[in-house]
Amino acid sequence: MRVLISVVAMILLIPFAHAHDPSAPAPDRWWWSDSWWNHGKIETPANFDVTTRWVNYKNGDIEVRALLAQPKKHGRYPGVLFVHGRRGLDELVQKKVKRLAARGLIVLAPDIYDAHDMDAYPYEHDYALEETVNRGVDALLKIPGRTSNKICLVSHTRGGYYSLKVAVTKGRQLKDVACYVSWYPHMQDPNAPEPSQVYGYAPEADDLKIPTLIFIGEDEQYQRRRPIESAVKQLKEKGRDVTLIVYPGVGRAFDFRPENVRTFADDLAAKDANRRAAEFIYQHLGR
């Protein structure tokens, strides 16, 4: 009997011992750095001066205006198609585009609402927007100076759904698109009924096969967080390369909340996500 009790006690204690051992494998420790903990070294992000200009591309008869941001320094850089969300490509979002380019990326950001004469913050989803984003992939593939013949789809909010449809439904993943990165994406068809918004996620997510990185805050809205976490869980069960990073102390829009409401936690999360997104893109497109 004493032997049995001792064995049970050992089994119960093993998980607790590993939980406090940084060297033990822990999939949820995405933030852990041996070089920092053991040697005091901090990862240094790439910093580039950025140049921006407006360019245009076509989607049939539709003229699409897009912001092109890239390092001033001559060289080859990974190509990123940035897809905005419901607020459109306003000044705050344009700053986000520049921050990505400052890490050493060529970023093309189409103003898809402007191209379709739509106001910001649309309620329903116009499926015609997906082809405009899809044509943006073609436009980016024509821009010289990229490190790869593939690009990465980067987005936030509803842009996450547009990007998902382009990767999966338009068949661009693996062929032309090497990775998917999104800040708190809307992982459901915006036109789906309310129960699907809260308890489900877009079925296309199950077919996402490219490496995926998603950022959210722990205070994300429940009806948005649950579909994201459900989709990520299912992708992991399928053995897909997907990482979900949840930042403590922040909510939605932590990466571009304006100065009058911005917090220290917002800034910490935004800087960290910006650097991690760039490193993830380098990993799949080269540098």
C-alpha positions in Angstrom: 0.0 0.0 0.0 2.8 2.4 0.9 4.5 1.6 -2.5 1.3 2.4 -4.3 0.9 5.7 -2.5 4.5 6.7 -3.3 4.0 5.9 -7.0 0.9 8.0 -7.1 2.6 10.9 -5.3 5.5 10.8 -7.9 3.0 10.9 -10.8 1.2 13.9 -9.2 4.5 15.8 -8.5 6.0 15.4 -12.0 3.8 18.0 -13.8 4.4 20.5 -11.1 8.2 20.1 -11.3 8.1 20.6 -15.0 5.8 23.6 -14.7 8.5 25.5 -12.9 11.4 24.3 -15.0 12.2 26.7 -17.9 14.3 24.1 -19.6 11.4 21.6 -19.8 9.4 21.5 -23.1 6.4 23.9 -22.8 4.5 24.7 -26.0 2.7 27.7 -24.4 6.0 29.4 -23.6 6.2 31.2 -26.9 7.8 34.1 -25.1 10.7 32.2 -23.6 14.3 33.1 -24.6 17.3 31.1 -23.4 19.7 33.7 -24.7 18.0 36.4 -22.5 17.6 34.2 -19.4 21.1 32.7 -19.5 23.2 35.3 -21.2 21.3 38.6 -20.9 21.0 39.0 -24.7 18.0 40.8 -26.1 16.8 40.3 -29.6 17.4 43.4 -31.7 14.8 44.2 -34.3 15.8 45.3 -37.8 15.2 49.1 -38.2 15.0 50.8 -41.6 14.1 54.2 -42.8 10.9 53.9 -44.9 9.7 55.4 -48.1 6.0 55.4 -49.1 4.1 56.2 -52.3 0.7 55.5 -53.7 0.4 53.0 -56.6 -2.5 51.6 -58.5 -3.5 48.2 -59.8 -6.6 46.8 -61.6 -9.3 44.4 -60.7 -11.2 44.2 -64.0 -12.6 47.7 -64.5 -11.9 48.7 -60.9 -8.9 50.9 -60.2 -7.4 50.0 -56.8 -5.3 52.5 -55.0 -2.6 51.0 -52.7 0.0 52.3 -50.3 3.4 50.9 -51.0 5.9 51.1 -48.1 9.4 49.8 -48.3 12.9 50.4 -46.9 14.8 53.3 -48.4 18.0 51.3 -48.5 18.5 49.4 -51.7 18.3 45.7 -51.3 16.0 42.6 -51.4 13.1 42.3 -48.9 10.2 40.0 -48.2 6.9 41.0 -49.8 3.8 41.5 -47.7 0.2 42.2 -48.8 -1.4 44.0 -45.9 -5.2 43.8 -45.8 -7.0 46.3 -43.7 -10.1 45.7 -41.6 -13.5 47.5 -41.1 -12.0 50.9 -40.3 -10.4 51.0 -43.8 -6.9 52.3 -44.7 -7.0 55.5 -42.5 -4.1 57.3 -41.1 -3.8 55.1 -38.0 -3.7 52.0 -40.2 -1.2 53.6 -42.6 1.2 54.0 -39.6 0.8 50.3 -39.0 1.8 49.6 -42.6 4.9 51.8 -42.2 5.9 50.0 -38.9 5.9 46.7 -40.8 8.0 48.2 -43.6 10.5 49.5 -41.0 11.3 46.0 -40.1 12.7 45.4 -43.6 9.6 44.4 -45.6 8.0 45.5 -48.9 4.4 46.2 -47.9 1.6 46.7 -50.3 -1.7 47.9 -48.7 -4.7 48.2 -51.0 -7.5 50.5 -50.0 -10.2 48.0 -50.9 -13.2 50.1 -49.6 -12.1 53.1 -51.6 -11.9 50.9 -54.7 -15.5 49.8 -54.2 -16.8 53.3 -53.2 -17.6 52.0 -49.7 -17.7 53.8 -46.4 -15.5 52.7 -43.5 -17.0 50.3 -40.9 -19.3 48.3 -43.3 -21.8 46.1 -41.5 -22.2 43.4 -44.2 -19.5 41.8 -46.2 -19.4 42.4 -50.0 -17.8 39.2 -51.5 -16.5 41.2 -54.4 -13.9 42.6 -52.1 -12.2 39.2 -52.0 -11.2 39.4 -55.6 -9.8 42.9 -55.1 -7.5 41.5 -52.4 -6.7 38.6 -54.7 -5.6 40.9 -57.4 -3.4 42.6 -54.8 -1.4 39.4 -54.6 -0.7 39.6 -58.3 0.2 43.3 -58.0 2.7 42.6 -55.3 4.3 39.7 -57.2 5.2 42.2 -59.9 7.1 44.5 -57.6 10.8 44.0 -57.9 13.3 43.6 -55.1 11.6 40.8 -53.2 13.5 37.9 -51.5 11.1 35.3 -52.7 8.7 34.4 -55.5 6.0 34.1 -52.8 4.5 36.6 -50.5 2.9 36.7 -47.0 -0.7 37.8 -46.2 -0.8 40.1 -43.2 -4.0 41.6 -41.8 -6.1 42.7 -38.9 -9.8 42.5 -37.9 -12.0 41.8 -40.9 -9.0 41.8 -43.2 -8.2 38.5 -41.6 -11.3 37.0 -43.2 -10.6 38.6 -46.6 -7.0 37.1 -46.4 -8.3 33.7 -45.4 -10.6 33.6 -48.4 -7.8 34.6 -50.7 -5.4 32.0 -49.3 -8.0 29.1 -49.4 -10.9 29.9 -51.7 -8.8 31.7 -54.3 -6.2 29.0 -54.1 -3.2 31.2 -53.5 -1.7 29.4 -50.5 1.4 27.3 -51.1 1.5 28.4 -54.7 1.9 32.2 -54.3 1.4 32.8 -50.5 3.8 31.3 -48.0 2.4 32.5 -44.7 -0.6 34.1 -42.9 -0.2 36.6 -40.1 -3.1 38.5 -38.5 -3.9 40.7 -35.5 -7.2 39.6 -33.9 -8.7 38.4 -37.2 -12.4 38.1 -37.8 -12.5 34.3 -38.3 -16.0 34.1 -39.6 -18.1 35.2 -42.5 -19.4 38.6 -41.4 -22.7 37.7 -43.1 -23.1 34.5 -41.1 -25.9 34.5 -38.4 -25.2 35.6 -34.9 -24.8 32.1 -33.4 -22.2 31.3 -36.0 -20.3 34.5 -35.1 -20.1 33.5 -31.4 -19.8 29.7 -31.5 -18.4 28.9 -34.9 -15.7 29.9 -37.3 -15.3 30.0 -41.1 -15.0 26.5 -42.5 -12.2 27.8 -44.8 -10.0 28.0 -41.7 -9.9 24.2 -41.6 -8.2 24.2 -45.0 -5.5 26.8 -44.1 -2.3 24.9 -44.8 0.4 27.6 -44.7 2.3 28.6 -41.5 0.0 30.9 -39.5 0.7 33.4 -36.7 -2.1 35.2 -34.9 -2.0 37.9 -32.2 -4.8 38.8 -29.8 -5.1 40.5 -26.4 -6.4 38.6 -23.3 -9.2 41.2 -23.1 -10.4 40.5 -26.7 -14.1 40.5 -27.2 -15.6 37.1 -26.3 -17.5 36.7 -29.6 -14.2 37.3 -31.5 -11.8 35.4 -29.3 -13.8 32.2 -29.2 -13.8 31.6 -33.0 -10.1 32.4 -33.2 -9.2 30.0 -30.4 -11.5 27.3 -31.8 -10.0 27.6 -35.3 -6.5 27.5 -33.9 -7.3 24.5 -31.8 -8.7 22.6 -34.8 -5.6 23.5 -37.0 -3.3 22.2 -34.3 -5.2 19.0 -34.1 -4.7 18.7 -37.8 -1.0 19.1 -37.3 -0.8 22.5 -39.0 1.9 25.1 -38.2 -0.1 27.6 -36.3 0.8 29.9 -33.3 -1.6 32.0 -31.3 0.0 34.7 -29.1 -2.2 36.2 -26.3 -0.9 39.4 -24.7 -1.8 40.1 -21.1 -3.4 43.4 -20.1 -4.5 44.5 -23.6 -7.6 44.2 -25.7 -8.6 44.8 -29.3 -6.6 47.3 -31.4 -3.6 47.3 -29.1 -1.3 47.8 -32.1 -2.8 51.1 -33.3 -4.9 52.6 -30.5 -4.4 56.4 -30.6 -2.3 58.4 -28.2 -5.2 59.7 -26.0 -6.2 56.2 -25.0 -2.9 54.3 -25.5 -1.4 52.4 -22.5 2.0 51.2 -21.7 0.8 47.6 -22.1 -0.5 48.5 -25.6 2.9 49.7 -26.6 4.7 46.7 -25.2 2.4 44.2 -27.0 2.5 46.2 -30.2 6.3 46.4 -30.4 6.7 42.7 -29.5 4.1 41.6 -32.1 5.6 43.8 -34.8 9.0 42.2 -34.2 7.7 38.7 -34.0 5.6 39.1 -37.2 8.7 40.3 -39.1 10.8 37.4 -37.8 8.1 34.9 -38.8 7.9 36.4 -42.3 11.7 36.3 -42.6 11.6 32.6 -41.7 9.2 31.8 -44.6 10.4 34.3 -47.2 14.0 34.8 -46.4 15.8 38.1 -45.6 
